[in-house]
Amino acid sequence: MKVVEIVGRNAEEAIAQALAQLNTTRDKVEIEVFGDNSKGLFSLFKSKEVKVKVTQLQEDDPATRAVDFLSKVFEKMNLEAEITAVLEDRTLNVSIEGKDMALLIGRRGQTLDSLQYLVSLVVNKDHEDYIRVMLDTENYRTKREETLVKLAHKLAHKARQYRKDITLEPMNPYERRIIHSALQNNSYVSTRSEGEEPFRKVVISLNKGAAQSSGHSHRPQTGAQTSLADGC
């Protein structure tokens, strides 16, 4: 909660200065005016200066912030959608329902990820405790996770089969975690991330000793990089 005290020639001028300092609007503050004798019996003896105390009110809860922000975005896009936001254990789950949701998902969820990032910025502005935002529509996240888990196991088998590293296409941190988690208990392979964002990739490697138990029916290929379309 921020508080600003301003002394001005009149209340309106002082309030305007305080709002500018707080970078907010009048409906989001509480205003106290001291020394304003412009009205009433003592108007003839009014002081030359007025002091105002402007207190910035606590922002709306995270769910309301997210819904308000997305509503404005969708209005600009001429997109009709129903938005539901629920905060549970410092995670804000935002669900969007409506027509043309493929427009929000984008290629491999890139548009949805970008929108999720913007919502996270809005929700966590001026908040000390970080709130994780999960934005989803048409159950895309769950479907995508299932696809990535299947892909991870398929490529782990390929790493054993060809006895070589398998490099996936660039993924965002959320999707990389899914791959790592899917194979963390696989005794034959290990995973690591390489590169810099936004081109960071997951590499699946055959563990030492596992190569001896692998088949020799295929000759190792050179420079193999697996597309996410493989197994999607």
FENVEN-V509364 format. One record per backbone hydrogen bond with DSSP energy under -0.5 kcal/mol. CO is the residue of the C=O (numbers start at 1). NH is the residue of the N-H. If there is no record, write none. Layout:
# FENVEN-V509364
CO;NH + CO;NH
This chain:
# FENVEN-V509364
2;56 + 4;54 + 6;8 + 6;52 + 8;50 + 10;14 + 11;15 + 12;16 + 13;17 + 14;18 + 15;19 + 16;20 + 17;21 + 18;22 + 19;23 + 19;24 + 25;28 + 26;29 + 28;57 + 30;55 + 32;53 + 34;51 + 35;37 + 40;43 + 41;44 + 42;45 + 43;46 + 50;8 + 51;34 + 52;6 + 52;54 + 53;32 + 53;55 + 54;4 + 54;56 + 55;30 + 61;65 + 62;66 + 63;67 + 64;68 + 65;69 + 66;70 + 67;71 + 68;72 + 69;73 + 70;74 + 71;75 + 72;76 + 73;77 + 74;79 + 75;78 + 79;81 + 80;99 + 81;83 + 82;97 + 84;95 + 86;88 + 86;93 + 88;91 + 90;132 + 91;88 + 91;93 + 92;94 + 92;134 + 93;86 + 93;95 + 94;136 + 95;84 + 96;138 + 97;82 + 100;103 + 101;104 + 101;105 + 102;106 + 105;111 + 105;112 + 106;109 + 107;110 + 109;113 + 110;114 + 111;115 + 112;116 + 113;117 + 114;118 + 115;119 + 116;120 + 117;121 + 118;122 + 119;123 + 120;124 + 121;125 + 122;125 + 124;127 + 128;130 + 130;132 + 132;92 + 133;135 + 134;94 + 136;96 + 137;140 + 139;143 + 140;144 + 141;145 + 142;146 + 143;147 + 144;148 + 145;149 + 146;150 + 147;151 + 148;152 + 149;153 + 150;154 + 151;155 + 152;156 + 153;157 + 154;158 + 155;159 + 156;160 + 157;161 + 158;162 + 159;163 + 159;164 + 165;167 + 166;168 + 166;204 + 167;226 + 172;176 + 173;177 + 174;178 + 175;179 + 176;180 + 177;181 + 178;182 + 179;183 + 180;184 + 181;184 + 183;186 + 185;187 + 188;207 + 190;205 + 192;203 + 194;201 + 196;199 + 200;171 + 201;194 + 202;168 + 203;192 + 203;205 + 204;166 + 205;190 + 207;210 + 207;211 + 210;213 + 211;214 + 224;167 + 226;169 + 227;230 + 229;231 + 229;232
